[in-house]
Structures are given as C-alpha cells and as structure tokens.
Amino acid sequence: MVEPIKIGICGLGTVGGSAFQLLTRNAHLVEAQVGRPILVTHIGTRRNNSNCSVDDTIIHRDIFTIAAEPTIDILIETIGGCGTARELVEYAIDNGKHVVTANKALIAEHGNALFERARTKGVSIVYEAAVAGGIPIIKAVREGLAGNRIEWLAGIINGTANFILSEMQSKGRTFDEVLSEAQQLGYAEADPSFDLEGIDAAHKLAILASTAFGIPLQFDKVFTQGISTIELQDITYARELGYCIKHLGIARRTDHGIELRVHPTLLPCSHLLANINGVMNAVLVAGDAAGPTLYCGAGAGGKATASAVVADTIDVARSLANGIENKVPYLAFHHPYLSDEQILPIEEVESGFYLRMKALDKPGVLAAITQILSDTGISVEAVIQKEPKQNENSVPLILLTACTHEGRLIDAVTTIESLTSVSGSVVHMRVELLSK
C-alpha cells in the first residue's frame, strides 16, 4: 500500500474548516492529482467547528504539538496574526515541516526571515491563499508568466473596500450606510480599520510585488491610503468626468525604481477594473511578452481561500510524492540574483490628479488657481464649476490634471490652500489610465 502524505491543520475556523472539508470531500480527486493519498491526521484548534466532522482525526488543543509531530509532512496554518502564528511556523520549519499558509500579514511582515529559515532547513513555505483568495494570482505570476518581465500590476485586492465603493457608485449611498450593511453581511469586521485604511491591501501588494519583480518583501515601504475619507460628492463628480473610484494596489517598475502604493484611484469608467464590483477581487498584470492579463474571482471567504490552500497543499505533496526537492519554491527570488531595485517614495511617483476644493464664486478665482498649477508645471485637462447654492458665495470647484510628479502636485495644493478665496483643504486623488 502506498504511504499517504500526512497533513496537520492548525486553526479550524472559516478557512481551516473549509480546507479540511475540501480535502475530505475531494479526497479521491486530490489523490489522483498527487499520485498518493493525502490524509489530515491531526488538527490543532481551541474549539471545534460544528461544520466539520472530525471524528476520525486527532485533535490537539496545543497547536505546537502538531508542529512537532514526527508523522506530519505538511502543516497548514490558518490561525492568522503575526504572534503565535509566527512562532508556530518557525517551530514547524525547525521540525522539518513544509508549511502552507493563508496568512498575508505573516508573509508580508516576516516572510523574508521565514523564507531564509526554510531554505536552511530544506523545506517550502507556500502562500497562494494569502493574496486574493481563490484567484491563483501567485501561481499565474510565478509560473504562468515566468518568462515575462513584469512591467506593472494593479489590482482590486480588498473585497470590503470594493463593496463599499461599488454601492456608493451604483446606488448613491453614503459611506457610513454601506459600511454598516457590510458589517451586517459579514463583509467587514466589527473593527474594519485594516480593510478601510488599506493595510490589508498593502500586505497583499507587498507579496505580489516581491513575486513579480524579484524583490524582498517590503511592506513598510508601501504607500498606504484607505477609503474612509471618500465622500459621495467625489463619486458623483468623478462620474461626470467619465471616471469611477476604485481602491487599488499598484506596483510598477520604472527607470528610477519600483512604485508600491495602495490608495483610492480614479479609473476611466470603460476600464476592465472599473467594472469589477461588489466583494470581487481582480488583478491586472502587464508582462513584456503576454501583455496585460486579467485575473478575477472571489477574493475572500472560506471556500475560495480553502481552494488556494488545497492547491498549495497538492503542489507540495506532488513534490514529496515524486521525490523532487524544492519543486515548489517558497519564493523564486531567493537566489544570488535578488533584485536590489529601490522603492520610489510617493513624492517621486507620477500620475494624473483629481482636485476638489471650495472656492469663492467671483471673477479671477479659477484663473488664480490654474495659474498656480501652471507655475508648478501642471496642466489642467478638465474643470467642473458648479453654481452656488442659495445664500452661499462659495462653490465646489473640480479640476483634473495631466500626469505630474506627486511632490509637485503637493506643492501646488499647499499654495492653493493658502489663497483667501479657497476655504478648507483641497481633496486630491490620483488618476490612472493603466493602458501601458
């Protein structure tokens, strides 16, 4: 009888439970894919999952017992966070276990050290499930586009933010109203700050960029901006200009370094990414040979993420079944050709800009503002000026600029805000065409 490959799962929540169910339900399919049976023999969890029948599986309340269990070949980590999860993965590596993880924060913040630790022990860490749920974007970039020089990638990589902006765009609802519904539907946590402030997306972008460009993980250098300050009026004005607002992660290779940025972005309404709505995720990757390719699907949820966890498990199991070491590399860039390209500070990044301000409704104001932009070397491409409301002498003024350095734009905005004819802060958002 062929000896099965034995799996230990740490964490039996939404993702861990779904992975266990998928491995169990599709056991014959998985065996056919690998050439050997795969058995979940041990589970580490503080509490049982009522959706999983685990009667034939050994349950441990101490998850570190699984990392030390000599019969286990692959450990699946789905507990999340960077504290206990990091200790667990390190202990598993030291005990010669291959690791499959869905933990984006762990990989983005501690991946470099973990990969080096795994290299010295001759084991793999794989993490497809850490980015975009069920979309096999890591495999697509690392394997399907392996012969390409990746020029840039841009993606909607947080479903919560995309749901909120989609509802504001399509139904004219306020941010607070949609956030409340997202929490009721389970799309947003009780504390949604990681999603709304862009931290979740920044974790994912750091991982994507490292895979695409062969650079170390550099989460701390990702410029990060969330969606909590976007107002319904900006959604409306953007539409008048032919744009919609999406929360994007963008990584781009330039002659001066690599851009890593997460922020709200105006996209032409006709763009592919502009039409990805709800909780869906999508990543557009531009390679020098393949050109732009789009990957779209469910970016979160137990079943979608479990799909990626099981796919990674099968990949590692195949290498074990065939006796091939490092068939599934923990990161393709851990070799002597590690790229040392610098990450560009946001001030040196170029894009177009959307500006909204409240200005006095009198002759010469618009001319003064456009003159400031001109003096800074910034061209104006479109202007919307509304009629004043009754008993008001200020009006919303919206401008769309040509592509310019962010630092130059910030200097111009600072000068505009100093004008007595402009009240309050100038709202500014980046504009991207993503056409080249």
Disulfide bonds with the S-S distance in Angstrom:
none
